[in-house]
């Protein structure tokens, strides 16, 4: 009789490969966790004249052009000014209007403006061109280094009742926008989906909520749920509470009725992940997960709000944008939950699930969230990227 049965180890080997693959994917995601990269482009059109204001985050320009000459991770005005010509050449070469027919010229000297999420370089330009009823925009800023970047465009036309709004993807190629009387383009749904899928801290929080729902504690140990419905209903309750809360603060922050600095929000999000992960190992929330999902959702909503709050929309336009963006967030969230829950339901009867997937996975998430918390509080880099 052989010392071991190789066929019995084969399913275990497959499970280990799945666990390691998931861990490696999660590590790749967490290494890149950061605030979504956005720039704000305002065009004011009056006849053949275009006035352009372009707000670009200095942290993004530094990543592209290495502005921090002394390497102290703090940009001074002198360091920015020393590379101003290079910045302007780079920026203007990555924005083309009407296929290059509208030549951009500086209207005001560049300036730096402090916003709630950091310092931005403000470029003010002007152009004269006959754009007619449509304007073609080819926006390619940071296409070389950051596939997550988006340019948030607002076009105001003299005599138009509502501005034109659009989210610009640097890899998406030129877009043509109809100007007279135009209002909201339907791209904010895609942006909501985009922001939840690249919001790796939000994704990690959802996964921490999902890990224990396929188990029940009984007789002092974890037992797998009998069928998938027993896992879906508790998860549905928690996700609903989380969704209601982040929708509320997303609206309040977007309307600028309540404002919190990212210096508070971003560490707060990391802290919610730590608490959710630790609760999987030791019940610090004491069974009140739905209540805490609501409270945690309030914090996460502020993390989504930056995309809309800076556009300074009229209330009617903002509500449409908010609805589209929030529906996109929920679509992305639903996709994450469906994929993760399907995998976890399939693995729930594996004897190693409580110790390796729930225990080790939650410990791993708590460590990553702890590193994010330290990075965001002390402004240091602990993860490799």
WOUR-V35679 format. One record per helix or strand of 3 or more residues. SS is the DSSP state (h for helix, s for strand). FROM is the first residue (numbers start at 1). TO is the last residue. If there is no record, write none. Layout:
BEGIN
ss: (SS:SS)
from: (FROM:FROM)
to: (TO:TO)
END
This chain:
BEGIN
ss: (h:s:s:h:h:h:s:h:s:s:s:s:s:s:h:h:s:s:h:h:h:h:h:h)
from: (6:38:49:58:77:84:95:98:105:118:134:150:164:175:188:200:215:221:229:262:289:306:315:353)
to: (30:46:57:65:82:93:97:100:115:128:139:157:169:178:198:214:218:224:254:281:304:309:347:378)
END
